[in-house]
Amino acid sequence: MGILRSLIFLVLLLLMLALGVLIGIDNSDPVPLVFLDWQSPSLPVFLWVCGALTVGLLLGILLSSIGTLRQRRGRRLAERDLEATRRAMQAERQPGSS
């Protein structure tokens, strides 16, 4: 089963690579980006699209990481509170503690 999964992954990867090459060839016209008075150097449309996708991917990873770190911190605090509660309950259950 692992070999079949690897083969399917490889085929999909090659198809995506071929599609990317075709899109790159089809969108090779150089264009500048213009924002207010600023104008960027002329680069192929494919590079601008790849750059935008890369920036979006990196921002998504960053924001996801921030959320994950917050969840881990919250879980650590909850586990600490749970352990303190367990210790308090254990102390109340022991004979002679009253």
C-alpha positions, 0 to 999 in steps of 0.5 A, a space after each residue: 500500500 505504501 508503494 502505491 501511495 508513493 507512486 500516486 504522489 509522484 505522478 501528481 507531483 509530476 503533473 503539477 510540475 508540468 502544469 507549472 511549466 506550461 503556465 510559466 511558458 504561457 505567461 512569460 510576458 514581462 509586466 511591471 507592477 504599478 502602485 501609486 507613483 511607484 513602478 517595479 521592474 518588469 518581470 514575467 507574470 509567472 514570477 509575480 504570481 509565484 511570488 504572491 503565492 509564496 508570500 501567501 503561503 509563508 504568511 499562512 504558515 506564520 499565522 497558523 504557527 501563532 495559533 498553534 503556539 497559543 493553543 499549546 500554551 493554553 493546554 500547558 496552563 490547563 494541565 498545570 491547573 488540572 494537576 493542582 486540582 488533583 493534588 488538592 483533591 488527593 490531600 482532602 481524601 487522605 485520612 486525618 487531613 481534616 
